[in-house]
Every structure is written in C-alpha cells, then in structure tokens.
Amino acid sequence: MAHQIDLNPATHLTIGTIGPPGMRTFFLQGGRGSQVISLVIEKEQAILLANSLESFLAELEKKNPSASRESADPIWMDMRLREPVEELFRVGNMGLGYSEEHDLVVIIAYELVEEGVEPNVVSFWTSRIQSQALIKHVTDVVKQGRPICGNCGRPIDPDGHFCPNRNGHRH
C-alpha cells in the first residue's frame, strides 16, 4: 500500500548533489522539524522543476499578487543537504499546486514505479520565497557539474574529452 507524506509547511527545501561531477546523484530534500525526506531525482528533473516553478510563480503573481513586498527582498536560506541523506525513493514525476487559503505552493513528488503499482507520494508545501530561493539554487547546483565543450556541447570529463568536431567534421 502506497504512503503519502505531507510536509506542510516544509521548513527546509533544497536540491543538492552527492558525488563528483559526472557521477553526481541529485536529491530533492525537504524537512519539517526533525523529519527530513530525501528523494533521488535526475538532473533534468531538477532543471525542469526550477523552470516550471519560475513560470508557475510568475502566473501566480498575476492571478494572486503577494500580499507583502517581502518577495522583493533577497533572503538567505541554508540550501545545503541535511545529513544523513537517506533516499526514500526515486522520483518518477512531479506536479505543482497552490493553496490560496494559506498562500503556499506545493511540489508533489511521485515515486517511480512499474505500471499498475500505486506510487508513494511526498508533498512539500513551501512559501513563494522558499520557491524563489530553490529556483536560484538549482541553477547554481547545475552549473557545478562538468564543463561543457565549446566545440561539440558535450560534457568534458576530468580525464579528458574526445571531441568529434576537433577534426573539422560535424556529426
């Protein structure tokens, strides 16, 4: 039987990595009090979440403007992963929602499961400010990966890189 966990509200929300560039494991992590939930995600899912959150917040601001101007002021949040990082499950897909009553954004993460199996679900309820901080943080985390080759656009490994474009031919 699948479980649902609601961190409402999450006092800690981040995306972080463990491992060297090229072999990093990405985690979506949230917490409330002493409860910390760590979910494995793909790098592409982190990027997609940040982009989707950015669009979602822009649309939300048009429909339901923030009551306060606090969102204009930058705020520092500890975006480091909290140890120990213990994977609850690997995320298959995610969704976004909003509670008008509480002015909270929710990130809903569904476990990657085989077809016909009920996934476990974790809901991270966050403020708009937390969501904005997460967007910026994801951009920073993704940039910490391997450098990209200017000729072919592929990642450069620490031990070298074979570039198919170096000999003047493009594939």
Secondary structure, 3 states (H helix, E strand, C coil): CCCEEEECCCCEEEEEEECCCCCCEEEEEEEECCEEEEEEECHHHHHHHHHHHHHHHHHHHHHCCCCCCHHHCCCCCCCCCCCCCCEEEEEEEEEEEEECCCCEEEEEEEECCCCCCCCCEEEEEECHHHHHHHHHHHHHHHHCCCCECCCCCCECECCECCCCCCCCCCC
